Amino acid sequence: MTDLRPGTAERTGKNSRATPPPRRRLGSFLGRVDTKWSPYLFVAPFFVIFGIFGLFPLVYTAWVSLHQWSMGGSGTFIGFENYVELFDDPDFWNATINTLGMLVLATVPQLLIALVLASLLNQGLRKLTFLRVGVLLPIVTSVAAIGIVFSQIYDRDAGMVNGMLGLIGVDAVDWRADKWSSWIAISTMVNWRWTGYNALIYLAAMQSVPRDLYEAAIVDGASRIRQFWNITVPMIRPAIIFTVIISTIAGMQLFTEPLIFGQGSYAISGGSLRQFQTLSMYMFEKAFRDFDYGYGSAVAWMIFVLIMLLALINFLIMRKGK
């Protein structure tokens, strides 16, 4: 029997609208779940891969560095003895000085030349695409091939560099015999390989600078050099910070170039007097030649700490000059 009292139909309609069907409630729930959790699912693969191949090796290396760990497997827990021994190890400090020296010789000229090169490529030159592709050729070249070629170029007896020095009356240089000569030779390899890469990063940043800034500077009578230092460099500061930090990280991990440059039985030692042995080479020597994995892991962690400190210092210096 139908209830005909006033307002009954309105109340019934309101109740029916307030309680949606089960299928609609399920769809609404799935929609909220999709909106809330989908972004996390999209970025999850990166964190999974980073956790497996980045974070876990880092933590595990720290654990190994606290042990007397040999090729046979887990050894005795010795706490921070590896680090105490490391700080008293002259070979470690020698490798640190070598790494920092080659870092400066490779990074500073590299980034300055890259800035100039990018500025030239940013002009209206002919065959610009060909030139941009040309600066990338060193990157796609095998680092082993680069090391072998430059080792021949800097050879003491038949190298092209000594041949050119002889034309102007300069005696031949044994590029592998001393610290400075070997640092220069190895830094040249690094500069040749990575200058073009950094130049293209700077070029991309320069092309995003508004052209009206340059037009206003021209109206004010600013020269090209002043435009470059007062407009271009401040506007591409984020790209400069990025390249400085990345170059610092790569320089602290320098390994293949000095290893191939060394040649012979003293290659991993960076020469007979360890004159160009880097921290990465010293870590490899301890871990995989002497099979002292605990000590090698301590060296690896010190490389990580030094990279973080240098990256932070570079970032603060660049930000302070903003």
C-alpha positions as CSV (number, residue, x, y, z in Angstrom):
1,M,0.0,0.0,0.0
2,T,1.4,3.4,-1.1
3,D,2.2,6.0,1.6
4,L,0.7,9.2,0.4
5,R,1.8,11.4,3.2
6,P,3.4,14.7,2.2
7,G,7.2,14.6,1.8
8,T,7.4,10.8,1.7
9,A,8.4,10.7,-2.0
10,E,11.1,13.4,-1.4
11,R,12.6,11.5,1.5
12,T,12.6,8.3,-0.5
13,G,14.3,10.0,-3.4
14,K,17.0,11.5,-1.2
15,N,17.8,8.1,0.4
16,S,18.1,6.4,-2.9
17,R,20.5,9.0,-4.2
18,A,22.6,8.9,-1.0
19,T,23.3,5.1,-1.4
20,P,24.7,4.4,-4.8
21,P,24.7,0.9,-6.2
22,P,27.6,-1.5,-5.2
23,R,29.1,-1.3,-8.7
24,R,29.3,2.5,-8.6
25,R,30.8,2.4,-5.1
26,L,33.5,0.0,-6.3
27,G,34.3,2.2,-9.3
28,S,34.6,5.3,-7.1
29,F,36.9,3.4,-4.7
30,L,39.1,2.2,-7.6
31,G,39.2,5.7,-8.9
32,R,40.5,7.1,-5.6
33,V,43.1,4.3,-5.4
34,D,44.2,5.1,-8.9
35,T,44.5,8.8,-8.2
36,K,46.4,8.3,-5.0
37,W,48.7,5.4,-5.7
38,S,49.4,5.5,-9.5
39,P,52.2,8.2,-9.2
40,Y,54.0,5.9,-6.7
41,L,53.7,2.9,-9.0
42,F,55.1,4.9,-11.9
43,V,58.2,5.9,-10.0
44,A,58.6,2.6,-8.1
45,P,60.8,0.9,-10.8
46,F,63.5,3.6,-10.3
47,F,63.6,3.1,-6.6
48,V,63.5,-0.7,-6.9
49,I,66.5,-0.6,-9.3
50,F,68.3,2.0,-7.2
51,G,67.8,0.0,-4.1
52,I,69.1,-3.2,-5.7
53,F,72.1,-1.8,-7.7
54,G,72.8,1.4,-5.7
55,L,71.7,1.5,-2.1
56,F,72.3,-2.2,-1.3
57,P,75.9,-2.3,-2.6
58,L,76.7,1.0,-0.7
59,V,75.4,-0.4,2.6
60,Y,77.0,-3.8,2.0
61,T,80.4,-2.2,1.1
62,A,80.2,-0.3,4.4
63,W,79.6,-3.6,6.2
64,V,82.5,-5.3,4.5
65,S,84.8,-2.4,5.4
66,L,84.3,-3.2,9.1
67,H,85.7,-6.7,8.6
68,Q,88.9,-8.4,7.9
69,W,87.4,-9.8,4.6
70,S,89.4,-12.0,2.3
71,M,88.6,-13.9,-0.9
72,G,87.4,-16.8,1.2
73,G,84.4,-14.9,2.4
74,S,83.2,-13.2,5.7
75,G,85.9,-12.7,8.2
76,T,86.5,-11.2,11.6
77,F,84.7,-8.1,12.7
78,I,87.4,-5.4,13.4
79,G,85.3,-2.3,13.6
80,F,87.1,0.8,12.2
81,E,90.6,-0.7,12.1
82,N,90.6,-0.5,8.3
83,Y,89.9,3.2,8.4
84,V,92.5,3.8,11.1
85,E,95.1,2.0,9.0
86,L,93.9,3.9,5.9
87,F,94.5,7.3,7.4
88,D,98.1,6.2,8.2
89,D,98.7,4.8,4.8
90,P,101.0,7.0,2.6
91,D,99.9,5.3,-0.5
92,F,96.3,6.3,0.1
93,W,97.2,10.0,0.6
94,N,99.4,9.8,-2.5
95,A,96.5,8.4,-4.5
96,T,94.3,11.2,-3.1
97,I,96.7,13.9,-4.1
98,N,97.1,12.4,-7.6
99,T,93.3,12.2,-8.0
100,L,92.7,15.8,-6.9
101,G,95.6,17.1,-9.1
102,M,94.2,15.4,-12.2
103,L,90.7,16.5,-11.2
104,V,91.8,20.2,-11.3
105,L,93.8,19.8,-14.5
106,A,90.9,18.0,-16.2
107,T,87.9,19.9,-14.9
108,V,88.9,23.6,-15.0
109,P,90.2,23.8,-18.6
110,Q,87.5,21.4,-19.8
111,L,84.6,23.5,-18.6
112,L,86.2,26.8,-19.6
113,I,86.9,25.5,-23.2
114,A,83.4,24.1,-23.2
115,L,81.9,27.5,-22.4
116,V,83.9,29.2,-25.2
117,L,83.0,26.4,-27.7
118,A,79.3,26.5,-26.8
119,S,79.3,30.3,-27.3
120,L,80.8,29.8,-30.8
121,L,78.3,27.1,-31.7
122,N,75.5,29.5,-30.5
123,Q,76.5,31.9,-33.3
124,G,75.1,31.9,-36.8
125,L,77.9,29.7,-38.3
126,R,77.6,27.7,-41.5
127,K,77.2,23.9,-41.3
128,L,76.2,24.3,-37.6
129,T,74.6,20.8,-37.4
130,F,77.8,19.2,-38.7
131,L,79.9,21.1,-36.1
132,R,77.5,20.1,-33.2
133,V,77.7,16.4,-34.3
134,G,81.5,16.8,-34.5
135,V,81.9,17.8,-30.9
136,L,80.1,14.6,-29.9
137,L,82.5,12.2,-31.7
138,P,85.0,11.9,-28.8
139,I,82.2,10.7,-26.5
140,V,81.1,7.8,-28.7
141,T,84.8,6.7,-29.2
142,S,85.8,3.8,-27.0
143,V,87.7,5.0,-23.9
144,A,90.1,2.1,-24.4
145,A,90.9,3.3,-27.9
146,I,91.4,6.8,-26.6
147,G,93.8,5.6,-24.0
148,I,95.8,3.6,-26.4
149,V,96.0,6.4,-29.0
150,F,97.0,9.0,-26.4
151,S,99.6,6.6,-24.9
152,Q,101.2,6.5,-28.3
153,I,101.0,10.3,-28.7
154,Y,102.8,10.8,-25.4
155,D,105.3,8.0,-25.9
156,R,108.8,9.0,-24.8
157,D,110.7,7.7,-27.8
158,A,108.3,7.9,-30.8
159,G,105.4,10.0,-29.5
160,M,104.0,12.9,-31.6
161,V,104.2,15.4,-28.7
162,N,107.9,14.8,-28.1
163,G,108.4,15.0,-31.9
164,M,106.8,18.5,-32.0
165,L,108.7,19.6,-28.9
166,G,111.9,18.5,-30.7
167,L,111.1,20.8,-33.6
168,I,111.4,23.8,-31.3
169,G,114.5,22.6,-29.5
170,V,112.9,21.1,-26.4
171,D,114.2,17.9,-25.0
172,A,112.0,14.8,-25.0
173,V,109.8,14.4,-22.0
174,D,109.2,11.0,-20.3
175,W,105.5,11.6,-19.7
176,R,105.1,8.6,-17.5
177,A,108.1,9.2,-15.2
178,D,106.9,12.2,-13.1
179,K,103.7,13.4,-11.5
180,W,103.1,16.6,-13.4
181,S,104.0,15.2,-16.8
182,S,101.7,12.1,-16.3
183,W,98.9,14.3,-14.8
184,I,99.0,16.5,-17.9
185,A,99.0,13.6,-20.3
186,I,96.0,11.9,-18.6
187,S,94.1,15.1,-18.1
188,T,94.5,15.8,-21.8
189,M,92.6,12.5,-22.6
190,V,89.8,13.4,-20.2
191,N,89.5,17.0,-21.6
192,W,89.5,15.7,-25.2
193,R,86.7,13.2,-24.4
194,W,84.3,15.3,-22.4
195,T,84.7,18.9,-23.5
196,G,82.2,18.5,-26.4
197,Y,79.7,16.9,-24.1
198,N,79.7,19.8,-21.7
199,A,79.7,22.2,-24.6
200,L,76.4,20.8,-25.8
201,I,74.9,21.1,-22.3
202,Y,76.0,24.8,-22.3
203,L,74.7,25.3,-25.8
204,A,71.2,24.0,-24.9
205,A,71.2,26.3,-21.9
206,M,72.3,29.3,-24.0
207,Q,69.6,28.8,-26.5
208,S,67.0,29.2,-23.8
209,V,68.3,32.7,-22.9
210,P,65.8,35.4,-24.1
211,R,67.2,37.2,-27.1
212,D,65.8,40.5,-26.0
213,L,68.4,40.6,-23.2
214,Y,71.2,40.7,-25.9
215,E,69.3,43.2,-28.0
216,A,69.0,45.5,-25.0
217,A,72.7,45.1,-24.2
218,I,73.6,45.9,-27.8
219,V,71.5,49.1,-27.6
220,D,73.4,50.0,-24.4
221,G,76.7,49.5,-26.2
222,A,77.9,46.3,-24.4
223,S,80.6,44.3,-26.2
224,R,80.3,40.6,-27.0
225,I,82.6,39.7,-24.2
226,R,80.6,41.8,-21.7
227,Q,77.4,40.2,-22.9
228,F,78.9,36.8,-22.4
229,W,80.0,37.4,-18.8
230,N,77.1,39.6,-17.7
231,I,74.2,37.9,-19.5
232,T,75.1,34.4,-20.8
233,V,77.0,33.1,-17.8
234,P,74.5,34.2,-15.1
235,M,71.6,32.9,-17.2
236,I,73.1,29.4,-17.6
237,R,74.3,29.1,-14.0
238,P,72.2,25.9,-13.3
239,A,73.9,24.2,-16.3
240,I,77.3,25.2,-15.0
241,I,76.5,23.9,-11.5
242,F,75.4,20.6,-13.0
243,T,78.5,20.2,-15.1
244,V,80.8,21.1,-12.2
245,I,79.3,18.5,-10.0
246,I,79.2,15.8,-12.6
247,S,82.8,16.5,-13.6
248,T,83.8,16.4,-10.0
249,I,82.2,13.0,-9.5
250,A,83.7,11.6,-12.7
251,G,87.2,13.0,-11.8
252,M,87.2,11.4,-8.4
253,Q,86.4,8.1,-10.1
254,L,89.1,8.3,-12.7
255,F,90.3,4.8,-13.6
256,T,90.5,3.7,-17.2
257,E,92.6,6.5,-18.7
258,P,95.5,6.3,-16.2
259,L,95.3,2.5,-16.2
260,I,95.8,2.2,-19.9
261,F,98.3,5.0,-19.9
262,G,100.4,3.1,-17.3
263,Q,100.9,-0.1,-19.3
264,G,103.1,-2.9,-18.2
265,S,103.3,-4.6,-14.8
266,Y,103.0,-1.3,-12.9
267,A,99.8,-0.2,-14.6
268,I,97.4,-0.7,-11.6
269,S,100.0,0.9,-9.4
270,G,100.1,4.1,-11.5
271,G,103.8,3.8,-12.4
272,S,106.8,2.4,-10.6
273,L,106.6,5.2,-8.0
274,R,102.8,5.5,-8.0
275,Q,103.1,8.9,-9.6
276,F,99.7,8.8,-11.3
277,Q,97.7,6.2,-9.3
278,T,94.2,7.4,-8.5
279,L,91.9,6.4,-5.7
280,S,89.9,4.1,-7.9
281,M,93.1,2.3,-9.0
282,Y,94.2,2.0,-5.4
283,M,90.9,0.6,-4.4
284,F,91.1,-2.0,-7.2
285,E,94.6,-2.9,-6.3
286,K,93.8,-3.6,-2.7
287,A,90.5,-5.4,-3.4
288,F,91.2,-7.4,-6.5
289,R,95.0,-7.8,-6.6
290,D,95.8,-8.2,-2.9
291,F,92.3,-9.7,-2.2
292,D,91.9,-7.5,0.9
293,Y,88.2,-6.7,0.4
294,G,87.7,-5.1,3.8
295,Y,90.5,-2.6,3.1
296,G,89.3,-2.0,-0.5
297,S,85.8,-1.4,0.8
298,A,87.1,1.2,3.2
299,V,88.9,3.0,0.3
300,A,85.7,2.8,-1.7
301,W,83.8,4.5,1.1
302,M,86.4,7.2,1.5
303,I,86.0,7.9,-2.3
304,F,82.2,8.3,-1.7
305,V,82.8,10.6,1.3
306,L,85.2,12.8,-0.7
307,I,82.9,13.0,-3.7
308,M,80.0,14.1,-1.4
309,L,82.2,16.7,0.3
310,L,83.5,18.1,-3.0
311,A,80.1,18.2,-4.6
312,L,78.7,20.0,-1.6
313,I,81.6,22.5,-1.7
314,N,81.1,23.1,-5.4
315,F,77.4,23.6,-5.0
316,L,77.8,26.1,-2.1
317,I,80.4,28.1,-4.0
318,M,78.3,28.3,-7.1
319,R,75.2,29.2,-5.1
320,K,77.0,31.8,-3.1
321,G,78.2,33.6,-6.3
322,K,74.6,33.8,-7.5
